[in-house]
């Protein structure tokens, strides 16, 4: 049974199942109260439009607020679809695991054995990288390689060929480094094994069996839905519609383009809560494989950028004072997505936004919501140590470089620390260089100011670490950038 209530421009909601005051665990959920709070927080953080979906013990609550496009005034609704950015990685990981379940892939197979055209500038590393490492971001491949291989069905094959010349962030197995390139490679593996495009494989392997009628991957498919427009602007005010809805080439979709409603996203998460089964009981993944995806593969040195303590096979993993969770974040040219799952409470929450202070909206809303429905205490915003501490920047001064990015850490005349984060080579022009002041948090962690609300709540984490092979690196946004000088 579905019920829908629309009550004007501020928001609307939909509930799957009976209008009930309590779930099977005795928890109550007031849709009207949370709709009001959602409207308040969205407006406070200048987010033009947003959709929110909450799964509690199998029942899905869907809420929407604001407008999809500030230029046209089209209202956000519960069936609206948004660009979900890197949340796409979990869908790609799930498809890989379906193929593992079917005996068509081995997690520990070397990538070159499945995809002979795969290579890196390091021949030894090329022969070492496995499918499991790409899933857990431990293969050493980089993130910022947005090669446009065109709109044809061969775009992923062309992307993989072009990526042969892209330097690794680090040697395979020496560290975790968030690597979107690896997910494009995984997308190509899916194409080779299934004999179809990644876009069609997503429909065949996930959207159709899970009944995800508002999950697509291509712009022309999105046009049949109510689509959120991207917005860009300065902090503290409502942003304006972006010059383009999405600038990402087709080939990056396995790492960065799922177009979904919030409700569909929590229905996808529900399968991962229910031991791999769809709502109708269909086995999409085995229970063993579903659990394996949620097991910790590696700890992460940067525990703040995506709020994660570790990484599984696709999922980011959380430890909220002993309460385990998993999920993922996503960003796509002014649109931001947040998915959090609390398996012990049988809860999943998805928030999709189209610009403004999205990170602040996520933090404010999820702190309140997850505390009430799942007993989760999300840590307060990352920031400088209180009271302030003195940590010399001298050991970390230098130039750090990886594909597409140069980070320069310097000591100013007054002894304070500064960082310049610049996009270069194929990433040149993606964003203006970020000039940030660094304030100590601990001996090797600094808080960077000036990154903007799309990157962090208030401060961007900057973590200095030594990898297992002795390489000094600077972590920003979960990417390991090796020190060059």
Secondary structure as UniProt FT lines:
FT   STRAND          2..6
FT   TURN            9..10
FT   STRAND          11..16
FT   TURN            24..25
FT   HELIX           31..44
FT   TURN            45..46
FT   STRAND          49..56
FT   TURN            57..58
FT   STRAND          59..67
FT   TURN            70..72
FT   TURN            78..79
FT   STRAND          81..83
FT   HELIX           85..87
FT   HELIX           88..101
FT   TURN            102..103
FT   TURN            107..108
FT   HELIX           111..114
FT   TURN            116..117
FT   HELIX           123..126
FT   TURN            127..128
FT   HELIX           131..135
FT   TURN            136..137
FT   TURN            153..154
FT   HELIX           155..162
FT   HELIX           163..165
FT   TURN            172..173
FT   HELIX           180..194
FT   HELIX           198..202
FT   HELIX           203..207
FT   HELIX           208..210
FT   TURN            213..214
FT   STRAND          215..216
FT   HELIX           219..222
FT   TURN            223..224
FT   STRAND          231..232
FT   TURN            235..236
FT   STRAND          240..241
FT   HELIX           250..252
FT   HELIX           253..256
FT   STRAND          259..260
FT   HELIX           262..273
FT   TURN            274..276
FT   TURN            279..280
FT   HELIX           287..293
FT   STRAND          298..299
FT   STRAND          310..311
FT   STRAND          316..320
FT   TURN            321..322
FT   STRAND          323..332
FT   TURN            333..334
FT   STRAND          335..342
FT   HELIX           343..345
FT   STRAND          347..353
FT   HELIX           358..374
FT   HELIX           394..396
FT   STRAND          398..402
FT   TURN            403..404
FT   STRAND          405..411
FT   TURN            413..414
FT   STRAND          417..423
FT   HELIX           425..427
FT   TURN            428..429
FT   STRAND          434..440
FT   STRAND          445..449
FT   TURN            453..455
FT   STRAND          460..466
FT   TURN            468..469
FT   STRAND          472..476
FT   TURN            477..478
FT   STRAND          479..483
//
